[in-house]
Each structure stands twice: as structure tokens, then as C-alpha cells.
Amino acid sequence: MTGCAVALTWWGGQAVLFPNVSGDKPIPATGAGFIPLLLSVGVLMSTIDNMADFSHAAALPRRHLLSLHLTAAFATAATLTCLALLLSQDAPALPLALRNLLGFTGLSALSAAALGSRLSWLLPVAQTVPAFLIGAPGARGTDAQWWEWPRAAVGNGTAWTVSTVLFGAGISLFMLRANRQS
């Protein structure tokens, strides 16, 4: 997560042009829009338990510690995001970065619930590639469709709704899976 925070400090709110697969103009993407993907995967990858036998025999069920761990890991990712953008003097990019961290964490949790924590990166990457390489959200993300939520404008209510629903559903399903395993 620290490496991502350093990259976010360097990249921040500056736009880098990605090629557009549809042949249109290159697509600008900021670090604040993209780096939260990596941070969110880190949140879920940190839940990998290499001590399964110990966890099943522990006095405290793993799901209790898992919920505390997820809370602390997400809070760490959010704090590092805020610090990185404040240090890079790109504070206006904070809402975009936090919205994307919320949504990507939900997608990572959905992927981890369905496929296991080691594959928590799969759904976020599968969603991000089309959003960044095919989508056409218009200037400053004002014309983004619901599936382009990572690139939508900060004031886009649909993007906030999608990312919040993804977060709630993802974490709920991940914890439900953890409850069934313990």
C-alpha cells in the first residue's frame, strides 16, 4: 500500500493518456482514478490466511478478526490515499479517489467471495479495462454511463451509487463466505 501511496503522490490528479480501443481520441486517466484499484486489491489480498488449521481451532472465530482487519485495512488505504493526494497538492482529486477506492474494494470483495482472496484482483481488472479503454464518458466524465463509474465526474450520483452498492454487496458477501467457512 505504501508503494501505491508513493505512486499516487507522484501521479495524483495529473492525466495520462490511455489509447482508446474504439479509435476515438486517447482517454485521459488520473492516478486518483486508477491507483485506488491497486489499493483495493491490497485490502482484500491482505486477508489471505496461510494458517487455516490454526484459524479453525482458534478461540475467537476468524470472522470477528476478519471484520476488524478489513476495517483497518480499508481505513489504512483511505488514509494513505488522502495523505498522498494532499502531499501532491491534488486535494480536488480526493472525492474521485475515495469513490473509486470504495467501488474497487467492493469489486475486490465480490471477487474474493466468489473466487477466493488470491483472485480478488480479477473482477476489478475485468471491469476497469473496458471502462478505461472502451468507455467514452465525455469531457471530464460528464457523460459517463453506469458501468464507467471509475471515470465518471465526481458529481455523478449514479457513479457514487454504483460504488457504494458494490462496496456494501462485496463486503457483505465476503463476510457471509467467511461465516460459512468458520
Secondary structure by P-SEA (a helix, b strand, c coil): caaaaaaaaacccbbbbbbbcccccbbbbcccccaaaaaaaaaaaaacccaaaaaaaccccaaaaaaaaaaaaaaaaaaaaaaaaaaaccccaaaaaaaaaaaaaaaaaaaaaaccccccaaaaaaaaaaaaccccccccccccccccccccccccaaaaaaaaaaaaaaaaaaaaaaaaac
